[in-house]
Amino acid sequence: MTRLNLIAYGIISQLLEKWSDIKLMILRSWQQKIIDEYPSIIKQNKRFILKAPTGAGKTILASEIVERFYKEKKILVLCHRLVLLEQLERALSKRHKVRKLSLSESGPAFNDYDILLSTNMRAKDVLEEAIRLADLIIVDEAHRVSPNGSGYKKILDDFENYGKSNAQFMGLTASPERRTGDQRDQLNLAFDAIIDCADIETLIEEGILVPPIYRPHFVHDLDLKSIDISSGDFPVSKLAPAIVKSSMIDYALFIYEEERKNVSPKPISAWFCPDVTVAEATLEKIEQAGIQVAIVTANTPITERMRLLKQHEDGEIEAMVSVGVLAEGWDNPHCNIIVHLRPTLSKVVWGQTVGRGLRSAPGKEKCVVIDVSSNWSTFGPVEKLQWSLWNHRRSYVQFKNRFNWIGQQLEHDDNDNIYLLCENKLSTGLRCSHIYKKNTYSDSGCPVCGSVASIDIRKEQKIDSTLNEIGLRRLFYDRVEKVYQEMDLSIWGTLGNAAWKSAEPKEMVFLAFCMAFSEVSSEATNSESEFWDVALNTEAKIRAYLVDKKIQIVKQDDFQLTLIANGMLAGKQIRTLQSHYGISLCGNILADHSDIEIERKYLKALRIAERLAVMGCSSRDNLPYFNAAEHMQKKAS
């Protein structure tokens, strides 16, 4: 099938989805695959996320799952935003009795309907009953589920404690990851698994999505270094003034005026800003350029918002400037330019916003992504993003380096992975600042301005060169085997109590890693859910051991791979006693297990040690998988 035919197929499929009277849904291949596998999915998982890119058709899939597997059963659908609720209502009400929960709702749940739609905790009593009666709970934009938040925590607890034993808790999202490094607020405490339904690259090949074409530019005068990121992202109160003060908006408009000539059938753009001050400054610049533009924010009245978005979809408004409105739940397939004006430490924000421009439409061949926020150089292309139910502080701290992703591409010192930053001064007074890969084009000049005034990013910019996991793995395999063979195990193998009792906080992290490596299962895991079941079970055993020994691991700001490396080398941070005892725990494993078994244990041990470092361990632990008080009570009895 040709590319043109695939695009036509994607467009026809979208049109068919909108026929309100269609009786037999025509499903895309990935949707049909999930439908075929669904009995197996719910057999293995009670709480799971269905992940698929923005525009892939998650709402259609959810509707079909309800029709095929939950006919005449009770369904609760949760959304955080009214516009999302209305989309789901339209999809589900075609074939089901649907009730949208109002604030004043009372009476029994599912009295004269089988599907209840709600934005979180409205009408508390009705919602509580619905959770107990529901055969399926669907959560849209499931990356917003906070296991530690007041709203979703109660929903999760009620489902776990009072819900039907055979009920399912199903999330839908394109980006299944929490933005925070708070270990009490991770998706792996709410969901058991990510079911990867479809990826962007496959959907592009099938004509369902269009390819993103990136225009990344580095804004030199945007100063983010001094901004505190302890919250997990750049606080808007500090970020917005830095953007307005910089040349970021000027860059964005200059590039936009170039690219709007290169899209078809006509330019329709979405501009993503962090707050109203940035949005208003952007609006003013676009108006001065003579481009039809409007602004929508959370404070824009719903009727006015819908009117403006309809004008934007019809092409009457070319540029829509947004604060927090378009990132989720917005659907304008004609949008062919995304302008990113929000530096972030969240790949959820980056992935969600870019994804809004990838839906296919008649005449649309691509979506140009203008990034002046350094998000492309930080995270990489959205089609390459990797997701996990669990993340950690380091998972967002690393993104403060605005060349994080480029730095990862340079690890192997491969000349083909050299990225250049154009330093040519343009007639506007701005530097070109386009980022491009060396040797990608026929000549060595910048593909935007043609200049050869480019610098090697690796040489000119600070790219994190600290020990990475690849280097640590290599050191671990080499050093453990070598030291272990020279050890007198009759001495070192008996010094566990002394090593733990005299250990300093950083040394405890190293010992925890070694203990985890020794204790954790080497069996293969077939899913992320299984991986974490095994890892958390071992973590609970280590916590129990430490509580019994009255040993406390002090919560640390970060997990440093260098600590593990230092322990292997008996360096300054990890003393000989702790180093050699830890190696003695690991050494016999290397001798008795295959390479693949060792690798499985190593990967789990690293994650366990990381969690113990950033969460700490004490007799006050109260975690879903380990309660210290209950453990001590059982031991006493």
N, C-alpha and C positions, 0 to 999 in steps of 0.2 A: 504494500500500500504506500502511495506517495505521501510526501509531507502535506501537500495540499488536500489530499483525500482525508488524511488523518485529522487535519484541522476542521474540515467540513463535518467529519464524523463527530468530533467533539462539540461543535456548535449545534448540530442536530440533536445530540443527546441532551444538551442543556435545554433546548426548546421543548423536547418531549417531557423533561422533568417538570415543566411549568404547566402542562395541561391538567387542569383540575379534574377532568372527568376520566382520566386514563385509568383503566382497571388493572392492567398488568404492567408493572414498572419495567422499563428496559434498563438494565443495570450495566454499568461499566464493568470491565473484566475484573478489576481489583475489588469492586463491591460484591460481585458474584462470588469471588474467591472467599471473602470473609463470611458471606451467607452460608456457603458450603461448609466452612470450617467452624461456624459458630457453636454447634453442639459440642465439639471438642474443646473450644475455648472456654465455655462455661463449665465444662466438666473439670478442667484443670485450674480455673481461676474464679474466685467469687467477686473480687474487686479488681477491675482492670481498665486500662485506657486504650481506646482505639485511636491510633495516631495516623493522620493523613494530612497532606498539605492544604493550606487555604485554597478554596476553589475546587477541591477534588470531589466534593459531594458527600460530606460527613452527615449532613442533615437528612439527605435522601437515604443514606445507608441506615441511619437510626430509625427512620420511618419504616423501612422495609424489614428491619429486625423486629420491630414491634408487630408488624403485620404477620410475619411468618411464624414467630415463636411466642408471642404474648397476646394473641387474639383472645378477647374477652377476659383478659387478666388486668391487674391493676398496675398502672405505670405512674411514677412520679418523675417529673422533669424539672431540674433546677438550673437557673441561669442567674447571672449577676447583673444583667442589663436588660431593660425592657425591650429594646430593639431585637435582641437575640430571642427573647421570649416570643415576640410576634412572628418572627421567622419560623420558629418551631411550631407555633400554633397553626400557621397556614399549611405547613407540610403535614401535620398529624391530623388536623380536623377534616381532611378529605375523606378519611375512612374510619374515623373514631369519634366518640363523644368526648369532647375536650372541655375542661373548665380551667379558666385562668384565675388563680387565687388572688383575691383582693384583700386589702388590709383589714376590712371589716367582716371577712368571711367567717361563718360559724356553722355549727351543725356537723354531722358525721362526714368523714371523708369518703369519696367515691360513692356518694348516695345515688346520683343519677347520671354518672359519667364514669369512664374507665381510665382517663388520663388527666392528671392534675399538673398544671404548669405553675411554677412559682419562682420568684426572685428571692432566693435564700429564706429568711426567717419570717416572712409575712404570715399573719394569722397563725400564731404559734401552736395553738391547740389542734387545729385542723392538720397542720403539717406533721405534728408528732404522731397523730393517728395514721396519717398516710404512710409514714415511714414503716410503721408496724404492719400495715396491710399490703404494702407494695410488693409485687413480684419482680419489678425492675425499677431501679433508680438511675436516671440518666443525668449526668452533669455536663453541661456544655461549657467550653473553654475551661477544661478541667485543670489546667495549670494554675488556676486561681484558687484551687482547693487548698485551704490552710489547715493542716491537722492540728495546729495549735491555736487557731483563731476561734473567737467566740461563736461564730455562726456555724461554720462547717464542722468544727470539733464536736458540737452537740449532735449534728446530723450523723456524723460518723459513729459516735458513741451509741446513739439510739439505734442505728442500723445494726451495729455489732451486738448490742445487748438485747434488743427487742424485735429486730427484723426477722422475717421468715428465714428459716434455715436454708431453703433452696432459692432464695432471692439473689439477684445480682446487683452490683454497684458499678455502673459503666460510665467512664469518662470519655469525652470527645475533645480533641485538641490537635493543633498542628505542632505545638511546642511543649511537650510534657516535661517541664522542669520548673522548679520554684526559683525565683530570683534571689532568694536569700541564702546566706550561709548558715542560718540558725538550724542547728541539728534537731531541734524539736519541731521543726516546721518543714519537713521534707516529704515529697510525694510518696516515698517508699513506706511511710507510715499510714498512708491513706489507700494506696493501691498496691496490688501484688505484682503487676506486670504491665509492660507496654506491648501492645499488639501492633506491630508495624504494618500498616495496611497498604500504603503506597508511598513512593518517594517522588520528589519533584522531577528528577531527570527522566524517569519512566513516563510520567504524565506529560512531559514536554514531547517526548518521542511519539506518544499517542495522540498528540494534538489537543489534549484537554487543557493544558497550560501552555503559555508562550515562554520562550527563553528570556531570562533577565540579561541585559547588557549593561555592565557596570561602568560608571564614570567616577572612579575614586580620586579625590583630591585632598591633599594635606594642607590644612589651614595653619600656617606657621604662627600666627599671632593669637591663636586660641590657647589660653593658659589654663590647663586643668590640673597642673601638678600640685597646687596648694589646696585643692578641694578635698575635704574629709569624705571618705567613702565607707566609713564604718557601718552605715545603714545598708550597704549592699549595692548602692548606685550613687551617681552624682546627685546631691540634693538640688532640686530645682531652684531653690532660693539663691544658691551660689552659681549654678550653671547658667541660668538665664542672663544675668548681667555680663558674664564672661562672653557669651555668644553675641549679645548686642554690641559690646565693646569691640569685638573682633571684626574681621572682614568676611566672616562666614556667609552672611546673607548676600553680600555682594558677589562672592564666589558662586553661590548657588544660582543667582539670577543670571550671571554672565554665562555659565554653562548651560542653563535652561534655554536661554535665547538661541544658543547654538543648536541644541538637541531638538527643540520643538519643530525645527524645519525637517527633521529626519525621521519622523514617525508618521504613520498612516492609520486611518484615513485623515485624522486631524488630532492635534495635541489635546489631551485631557489629562490633567496632572493632579496629584495629591501631595501636599507639602506637610510633613510631620514635624511639629514643634514641641518643645518641652513645656512651655507655659504661654499665657496670654500676651505677655510683654514681647516675647520673641515673635509670636504669631502676628501681632499688630504691626511690629516693625517690618516683618516680611510682607504683609499685606500692602503696606505703604510703598515699598520698593516695587512690587509687582504692578501696582496701579500706576506708578510713575512710568513704567515701561509700556503702558497702554494695553495691558492684557486684562481681559475680563476675569475678575477674581472675587471670591467671597471667603468668609471665615466661619467655622463652626467650632464651638467649644461645648463643654458639659453644661454651661449656663445658657446656651442658645435654646429658647423654647422649642418643644418637640415639633409643633406644627411648622414653625419657621425653619427648623432644621430639616424636616422632611421635604419642604418646598425647595430649599437650596440644593439638597442632595439630588432631587429630581431634575433640577435645572442643570446640575453638573453631569448627571447621567445622559441627559439629552444633548449635551454639548453647548448649551447656552452660557454656561460658566466654564471657562477653560481651566482655571486653577482653583483648587479648594485647599485652603489653609486650615489645618486642624490641630486642636489640642486634645488628645485622648479620645476622640470620637471615632475616627476612622480605623484605628488599629485593630479592632475586633468587631466582628458582626456586620461590617459595612461591605456592600457588594455592588461595585460598579465595574463590570467587565470591560468597559470601553476605556478605562484608565490605562494609559500607556507610558506615563512618566511618573516615577516616584522620586520625590526630593526629600532626602533625610537631613534634617536640621537638629537632630537630637543625639549628641554623644551619650553613650550608655555603657554600663557594665553588664547588661542583660542581653544575652542572645535571644531570649524570648521576645523582647521589644524589637530587636533587629529582624528576626525571622518573621514576626507577625506583620510588621509594616511593609516589608518588601513583598511578602506573599500577597498583599492586597492588589498588586498590580499584575499578577501572573495569570489571571483568568483569561481565557480566549474569547474573542468576539469577531464578528465579520470584519475583514480587512486588517485586523490587528496581527502583526507578525512577531512583535517583540515588546518588551517593556524596558525602557531605559531607567536605570537606577542611578540617580545622581547622589553621590555620598560625599558630603563635605564634613562629616562628623568623625571620620576615621573609623567607622564601624566595619567597613569592608576589610581594611588592613588589620583590624583587631580580631574579628570573628571569622573572616573569610566569606566566600559566597554562601548564600542561604541554602542552596541545594547540597552543600557539603556539611552542613551542621549536624553534629551528633548530640543525642539527647539521653538523659539518664534520670531515673526516679530519685536519685540521691546526688546532691552536690555538696560542696564544702566551701569554706571561706576562700581557699586558694582558687576556687573555680571562678570567682569574680575579681579577686585581687589581681590576678594575672592580666585581666583585661584593662587595667589602668595603663599598661604599656600599649600605646596606640599602634604599635607594629607587632602585636603578639602573634597573629596568624602568619604574617610574613616571616617572623623569626622562626616559626616551626618549619616553614618550607626551606629554610636555610641550614637545617641541622646537619645535612649530609655533605655540605660543602660542594654542592653540585652546581657547576657553572650554568646549567639550564634553569636553575631556581633563583637566579639573581634578579632582584626587583630594583627598578630605578625610580628616582623622584626628580621630575623635571624642574629645574631652577630658572628657566627662561623667564625674563621679565616681559610682560605683555604691554600693549599700548594703553591698557586701562590702569597701569601702574601696579597691578597684581602680578605675582609670580604664577606661572602656569600650574605648578605643583601637582600635575597629574602623576599617578603611580601606575607603572606598567612593568611587565615582565620583559627582561632582556631577551633578545633573539626571537621574540614572537613575530616581529614584522620584518619585511624584506630589507629595510635599512635600519640603521641603529638610532634613528631619531625618534622623538616623542610622537606618538600617533595622533596627538591632539594639535600640537603647534608646529611640529616638524623640527624643533630645535634639538641639538645634540648636547645642550647644556644640562645634562642630567648627572646625578650623583648616585653611587651605590648605597642603598639604604643601610646595608649591613655595616658599612664602614663609617657612615656619618651619623647614624642614629643609634641610640642605646637599645639594643635588643637583648633580652634576658639570656644570659649565657650560663646561668647557674646549672647545677646538676639536674638533669632531667631523669625520667623514669627509665629511659633506654640505657643511660650511663650507669644508673644505680643497679639495674638488672645485671649488667656485664660485670660490675664490681662484686656483686653478691655471689654469683656463681664461681668466680675466680678465687675470691678471698676465703669464703667459708671452707671450701674443699681444701685449700692449701693450709690454713691454720688448723683445721680439724685433724688433719693427718699428723701434725706435729704435737698434738695435745696429749697430756696425761689425764685421761678421763676419770681415773680414780680420784683425782683431786678436783678438777673443774666441775665434774658432774654432781658434786655434793655441796656446792657453794650457792645454791639457789636462794636460801633464806638470807644469807649474808649479802648477796648481790642486790636483792630487792630492798632489804632493810636499810642499806647504806646508800641507795641510789638517789641521785638528785632528779628533779622533774624531767629533764631531757633524757636522762639515762633510763628512766621508767618507760618512756616512749619506745626506746630501742628494745628494751626487754619485752615490752608488750608485743612488738613486731615478731621477735624471735619465738615467744610463747605461742602466738597465733599461728605462725608457720609450722610449729611443731604439732599443734593440736587440731588445726582445721582439716577437714576432709579433702582428699585428693580426687574424689569422684567427680566425674563430669557433671556440669549443670546445663540444662537445656533451655533455660530462660533466665532473664534477669531476676525474676521472682525466686527461682530456685537458688540462684547465686546468693541472694540476700538472706534467704532462709538459712542457708548453711553458715554464712558469715556472721549473722546476728546470733545464731545459736552458739557459735564459738566465742563471740564477744561476751555473751552472757556468762559462759563458763569462766572466762578470764576475770570478769567483774566479780563473780562469786569467790574466786580464789583470792583476789585482792581484798575484798571485804572481810573474808575469814581471817586473813593475815593482818587486818587493820592497816592496810597500805592504801594511801590516797594518791591519785594522780591529779595534780593541779591542772585545771583547764588552761590551755595555752592559746595564744592569739592565732597561731598558724601551725600547720604540720610541715616540718622541714625535712625534705628528702636527705639533706646533708647529715641529719642526725643518724640515719640508718647507715649511711656511708662511713661516717665517723666511727661508728661502732664496729664496723668491719675492719677498720684500720687501727682500732684502739688509740684514737687520737686524743685531742685536748678536751673535747666535749664529753666523750664517753671513755671512762677510765678502764684500765685493763681488766679489773675484776668483772665489771658488768659486760664488757666487750667479749671476753673469753667464755663467760658462762652462757651468754646469749648464743655465741657461735657453737658451743657444745650442744645446745638444744636443736640447732639447725643441721649440724653436721651429719648425724646418723640418718636423717631424712634423705639427704642427697645420695647416700649409699644404698638405701633400701627402696627407692622409688625411681620410676622412669622419668625421662625429661619432661614429658607432657604432664605427669602427675605433679612434679615439682613446680612447674609453671602455674598450674591451677592453685596450688597451695600458696605460692608466692603472691599472686595477684589478690587473693582473698586476704592474706596476712597484711598486705600494704593498706588495704581499705579499712581493716579492723584497727590497725595501729593509728591510722589517721583519725578515725572516729574517737578513739580513746584520748587522743591528744587534744582535739578541739572541743570535746565534751567534758573531759575529765572523768574521774571515777571516785566515788566515795560511798559511805554508808547511807547517804541520802538519795542515792539513785532511785528514780521512779520513771522507768521507761516501759514502753509496751511489751518489751521482751525480757526485761529484768527489773524487778522491784527489790531493792536491798532489804527493806524492812520485812517483807514477806519471806525472803530467803533466810534471814537470820531467825525468824520465828519458826520456820520449818526445821531448821538445824537444831534449835533449842528443844523442840518437841521430839 
